[in-house]
Amino acid sequence: MKRALIWLALLMLVAAPAAAEELKVGMKAPDWSFPDADGKQFTMDTWAGKVLSLTYVDPDESDLNEHFTDALKKAKDEGRLTDENYKGFGIADCAATWKPDAIIKAIAGRKAKKYNTTILFDTDATLRNAWGLAKDTSNVIILDKNRVCQAIVRGRVPDDKVESLVKLVADLQSK
C-alpha cells in the first residue's frame, strides 16, 4: 500500500503541468500565438524589432485603460512614437467574460478602428495564466525590442503614471 501511494505521488508530480512564472519587470516575456478576428495568427515576432505596448483586457473592462491608450495615440500623432519602432495592440481575454465571441469581436472591431491597431483573442486565458495577469480587468505590459518587460500594470493605469509610461515607450524606441 505504501509503495502504491509513493508511485501515485510521483505520477501526480510528473503529470502536473509546469507552473507558470508571473511576468515581472526585467524578465523576458515568453512568446505566444493568438488569432485576430479573421483567424490570422500573430506572435510577438510579428512585430520583431519594435517596442510593444500590449493591453490584455477582459472585454467587460475594455474602457478601463482607454485614457492610457489615448495618450499613446496622441504621442503617435505628435511623432513621439513611430510605426517603424513601436506597436500598440490589444488581446481580449475572452475567458473572463460571459459575452459571446461575436459580441467581443464587435467591441474589438470598434477599438481596432478607433486606434488603427490589431486586436487578438485569447479564448482560454492562456496568456493570463502564463504571465500571471489579473483577471476581470485590464493589464498593460510594455516590452522592449528584446521582449524584456519594462513595465506592467495590472488594473487601471494611475493618471499620474500615464505620461511616464508614454515617455518610457518613446525612450525605448531609440535603444
Sequence and secondary structure as in RCSB ss.txt:
>XXXX:A:sequence
MKRALIWLALLMLVAAPAAAEELKVGMKAPDWSFPDADGKQFTMDTWAGKVLSLTYVDPDESDLNEHFTDALKKA
KDEGRLTDENYKGFGIADCAATWKPDAIIKAIAGRKAKKYNTTILFDTDATLRNAWGLAKDTSNVIILDKNRVCQ
AIVRGRVPDDKVESLVKLVADLQSK
>XXXX:A:secstr
 HHHHHHHHHHHHHHS        TTSB     EE TT  EE GGGGTTSEEEEEEE GGGTTTTHHHHHHHHHH
HHTTSS TTTEEEEEEEEGGG SS HHHHHHHHHHHHHHHT EEEEETT HHHHHHT  SSSEEEEEE TT BEE
EEEES   GGGHHHHHHHHHHHHT 
